[in-house]
C-alpha cells in the first residue's frame, strides 16, 4: 500500500478516555498544515486559543462539538474524564467558546426542557389557551408556537427555573461554524463527521491507503469553502420547509474553474426547482431547471423536468424546439430515453413528423405463479423456485457486476490523482461523479479492461478480492460477494460480456451502477453459462434504468429475462 504523507492517519485508541480529543487535535493539525492559507487570522487564532485551554475544557468543548445541536443543559455534560463540568465550562464561557444562559425561542425551550418542566414553566399560557395540563409535548408546542414568538432567557420564560433546576445552567456552543469549516476542509464534505475516527478504531470501517501529496486537498481557495458552506446551508433550509422563492436569490456564485462546485450548485438549483414546481411556482421552476440543466455538467434530470413542465403548461412549441436541439446532440441513455417518449407526443400536438427512432422491443418474459413462502420477498421466492444444484440462482441485484468492476478496476479507481483523495477516510475518489472522472483516468481504466482481452482478469480480480477485502469501496459490497459466488461468476461470465458491461458503467457511473437485474442463474455447459433475471411482483413495473440495462443486454446478446410473479392465493381469488 501507498503511504500517506503529512500527519500519520492513526486515530486514538478507544482505550484512551480522551480519544475524541486526540482525534480533534489530529484534524486541527491536518487542516493547519494543508489548509492554513485558507484560514483567516481569527480562525488561526482560535486554533492557538484552543491549545491554550485547560485539558478538561478542551475535552468538554469537543464533546459538545461532537453531539447534536448547539444548546445543552449542564447536567447533560457530565463525563468522568472531564471532571467538574462547571469548572471546565468556566474557561469556555470566559473565552467565548460557549455562551452561558443564552436567549431561547420557544422551539429551543421545548427541546431543552422535559414535559413536566414545560407544564410548570408555561402553566399560565397553557391555561390561557384552554389546554389540559395533560396535553402532550407536541400538542403544547403546536398550540403555543403562534402565541409565544419572543426570544428570551430561561429565567424570563420560567422565573422559578433557578430553584426548580437546582442551579443547573443552559449553555450554547458558539463555535460550530468554525468547527464545521474545519470538518469541511478535512473531509471535503459535510456528510462525514467525527464518527469516522471511532468506526475506524473499532474496525467497523477500513479505508484504502492512498498516497497524498502536499497539494492533495479538497479546496484551493477560501471562496470555494465559503460557497460550499452557503450551498449546504441553503439546502438545509430548503429541507426544513423554507420557500424556494426566498432562497433562490441567496445562491452563491461559484468560481468558474471549479466544475465540481458548479455541479453542486446546479444540483441545488434542481432541488429548488422541484420544490417550486410542487408549490405551483412554475415560472420560477422553469428558470431554475434551465439554470441547473444548461452548460457543461448540467443536470440531466433538470433538462427533462423542464421539458415535461413546458409540455404540461401547453408550451409545446418551446418544448419541441428545446427537445429537438437536444435530440441532435450527444446524449446519454437516460436523456435519450426520455426524449424518445416526449418528442413524438410534441410532434403529434404540433402536426409535425416524429423523429426516427428504433422501435421498442419487449424484453424476454417469464411468468410464474408461486406459493407465498412466509415473509420472504418475491426475489427470494423466485430464486428458490428456479434454483437447482446444477444451476444455482443467487440474489445479486446491483452488487455482482459492479463488484467485479470495482475489483478489476481498483488501481484506476484509487489512483492518487490531484483532487481525488485528501484525507485518510475516503470510501472512494472524491471526484467519482465529476464529468471528467473517467477522462482523467482513461489510460488506467483501459489497462484494467485490457486484462479481459488477454484472459488475466480473473487473477487480477482474485488478487484484489484477497488483498483489499473489507476496505471501503463505492462499487464492492463485500458481504454480497463471497468466494463461492466470485468463483462461479468468473467461471461462467464471458470476458467479452464483462467488458461490455464495464464499458457501459463507465459511460455514466452514477446512473448505470443501479438498475441491474435481481438474480443471476449459473447454467451447466454451453455458452453463455448464465442468465440474468429481473423479478417483478404483482403490480410492480420496470423502472427506466432497468429498461435501459435490459435493452443493452439484448443488444449485446446477453440472456436476460423479466420474471413476472403472481401468488397462487391471488390467482385463486
ZIGIJO-V621928 format. One record per backbone hydrogen bond with DSSP energy under -0.5 kcal/mol. CO is the residue of the C=O (numbers start at 1). NH is the residue of the N-H. E is the energy in kcal/mol with one decimal. If there is no record, write none. Layout:
co nh e
CO NH E
CO NH E
//
This chain:
co nh e
3 5 -0.5
8 10 -2.2
9 11 -0.6
13 16 -1.6
15 17 -0.6
16 19 -1.9
18 22 -2.0
19 23 -2.1
20 24 -2.1
21 25 -2.4
22 26 -2.0
23 27 -2.0
24 28 -2.3
25 29 -2.6
26 30 -2.5
27 31 -3.0
28 32 -2.4
29 33 -2.2
30 34 -2.5
31 35 -3.0
32 36 -0.6
35 38 -2.3
36 39 -1.3
40 44 -2.4
41 45 -2.0
42 46 -1.7
43 47 -1.3
44 48 -1.7
45 49 -2.9
46 50 -2.6
47 51 -1.9
48 52 -1.2
49 53 -0.6
50 53 -1.4
54 57 -0.5
54 58 -2.4
55 59 -2.8
56 60 -2.4
57 61 -2.4
58 62 -2.4
59 63 -2.3
60 64 -2.0
61 65 -2.5
62 66 -2.2
64 67 -1.0
70 173 -3.3
72 171 -2.5
73 76 -1.9
74 77 -1.7
77 79 -0.7
79 82 -1.2
79 83 -2.0
84 88 -2.0
85 89 -2.2
86 90 -1.6
87 91 -0.7
88 92 -0.7
89 93 -2.4
90 94 -2.6
91 95 -2.1
92 97 -2.0
92 98 -1.4
93 96 -1.2
97 174 -2.5
97 175 -0.7
99 172 -2.5
104 152 -2.1
105 109 -2.3
106 110 -2.5
107 111 -1.7
108 112 -1.9
109 113 -2.4
114 118 -2.5
115 119 -2.3
116 120 -1.4
117 121 -3.0
118 122 -2.7
120 123 -1.1
122 126 -2.7
123 127 -2.2
124 128 -2.1
125 129 -1.4
126 131 -2.0
127 130 -1.2
132 135 -2.2
136 140 -2.5
137 141 -2.4
138 142 -2.4
139 143 -2.3
140 144 -2.5
141 145 -2.1
142 146 -0.5
144 147 -1.0
144 148 -2.5
147 149 -0.9
152 104 -2.7
153 156 -1.0
153 157 -1.7
154 158 -3.0
158 161 -2.4
160 164 -3.0
161 165 -3.2
162 167 -1.8
163 166 -0.9
165 168 -1.9
169 74 -2.8
170 101 -2.6
171 72 -2.6
172 99 -3.0
175 179 -2.3
176 180 -3.2
177 181 -2.0
178 182 -2.1
179 183 -2.6
180 184 -2.7
181 185 -2.4
182 186 -1.9
183 187 -2.8
184 188 -2.7
185 218 -0.5
193 196 -1.9
194 197 -1.2
194 198 -0.8
195 199 -2.8
196 200 -1.9
197 201 -2.3
198 202 -2.4
199 204 -1.9
199 205 -1.3
200 203 -1.0
206 472 -3.2
208 210 -0.7
209 2 -0.9
212 5 -0.7
213 216 -2.3
215 217 -1.2
221 224 -0.9
221 225 -1.1
222 226 -2.5
223 227 -2.3
224 228 -2.4
225 229 -2.5
226 230 -2.3
227 231 -2.6
228 232 -2.6
229 233 -2.4
230 234 -2.2
231 235 -2.2
232 236 -2.3
233 237 -2.2
234 238 -2.2
235 239 -2.4
236 240 -1.5
237 242 -2.3
238 241 -1.6
243 246 -0.8
243 247 -0.8
244 247 -0.6
244 248 -2.2
247 250 -1.9
248 251 -1.4
255 258 -1.6
257 259 -1.2
258 262 -1.8
259 263 -2.3
260 264 -1.8
261 265 -2.4
262 266 -2.5
263 267 -2.1
264 268 -1.9
265 269 -2.4
266 270 -1.9
267 271 -2.2
268 272 -2.8
269 273 -2.2
270 274 -2.5
271 275 -2.2
272 276 -2.7
273 277 -2.5
274 278 -2.3
275 279 -1.7
276 281 -2.9
277 280 -1.5
280 282 -1.4
281 285 -2.2
282 286 -2.7
283 287 -1.9
284 288 -2.5
285 289 -2.9
286 290 -2.3
287 291 -2.1
288 292 -2.6
289 293 -2.5
290 294 -2.0
292 299 -2.3
295 298 -1.6
299 303 -1.6
300 304 -2.2
301 305 -2.6
302 306 -2.2
303 307 -1.8
304 308 -2.3
305 309 -2.4
306 310 -2.4
307 311 -2.3
308 312 -2.4
309 313 -2.0
310 315 -2.4
311 314 -1.4
314 316 -1.7
315 319 -2.1
316 320 -2.8
317 321 -2.3
318 322 -2.3
319 323 -2.7
320 324 -2.9
321 325 -2.0
322 326 -2.1
323 327 -2.5
324 328 -1.3
326 329 -2.0
329 331 -1.0
332 336 -2.4
333 337 -2.6
334 338 -1.8
335 339 -2.6
336 340 -2.2
337 341 -0.9
338 341 -0.6
338 342 -2.1
339 343 -2.8
341 345 -0.7
342 346 -2.1
343 347 -2.8
344 348 -2.1
345 349 -1.9
346 350 -1.7
347 351 -0.8
347 352 -2.9
348 351 -0.7
360 362 -0.5
364 562 -2.9
366 564 -2.7
368 370 -0.6
368 566 -2.2
370 568 -2.4
372 374 -0.8
373 376 -1.7
377 381 -2.0
378 382 -2.2
379 383 -2.5
380 384 -2.5
381 385 -1.9
382 386 -2.6
383 387 -2.0
388 391 -1.1
391 388 -1.3
392 522 -2.1
394 396 -0.7
394 520 -2.1
396 399 -2.7
399 403 -1.4
400 404 -2.7
401 405 -2.0
402 406 -2.8
403 407 -2.2
404 408 -2.5
405 409 -2.7
407 410 -1.0
409 412 -0.5
409 413 -2.7
410 414 -2.4
412 415 -1.2
415 417 -2.4
417 420 -2.0
417 421 -0.7
420 430 -2.9
423 426 -0.5
425 427 -0.6
426 208 -0.5
429 432 -1.5
431 434 -2.0
434 437 -1.7
436 440 -2.3
437 441 -0.6
438 441 -1.2
439 442 -1.1
441 445 -2.9
442 446 -2.5
443 447 -2.1
444 448 -1.9
445 449 -2.8
446 450 -1.9
447 451 -0.5
448 451 -1.2
449 452 -1.7
449 453 -0.5
450 453 -1.0
450 454 -1.6
451 455 -0.7
451 456 -1.1
451 457 -1.4
456 460 -1.9
457 461 -2.7
458 462 -2.6
459 463 -2.4
460 464 -2.2
461 465 -2.5
462 466 -2.2
463 467 -2.8
464 468 -2.5
468 471 -2.7
470 206 -0.6
475 477 -0.7
476 478 -0.9
477 480 -1.8
478 481 -1.4
482 486 -2.3
483 487 -2.4
484 488 -2.2
485 489 -2.6
486 490 -2.3
487 491 -1.4
488 492 -1.8
489 493 -2.7
492 494 -0.7
492 529 -1.0
494 498 -2.0
495 499 -2.6
496 500 -2.1
497 501 -2.4
498 502 -2.9
499 503 -2.6
500 504 -1.8
501 505 -2.3
502 506 -2.0
503 507 -0.8
504 507 -0.8
504 508 -0.7
505 508 -1.2
508 512 -2.9
509 513 -0.7
511 514 -0.9
518 396 -2.7
518 397 -2.4
519 533 -2.5
520 394 -2.7
521 531 -1.8
529 523 -2.4
531 521 -2.7
532 561 -2.5
533 519 -2.8
533 535 -0.5
534 563 -3.4
536 565 -2.8
537 540 -2.2
543 547 -2.3
544 548 -2.2
545 549 -1.8
546 550 -2.5
547 551 -2.4
548 552 -2.0
549 553 -2.8
550 554 -2.2
551 555 -2.1
552 556 -1.9
553 557 -0.7
553 558 -2.9
554 557 -0.9
558 560 -0.5
559 532 -2.4
560 364 -0.5
561 534 -2.8
561 563 -0.6
562 366 -2.7
562 564 -0.7
563 536 -2.9
563 565 -0.5
564 368 -2.6
566 370 -2.3
567 571 -2.5
568 572 -2.4
569 573 -1.7
//
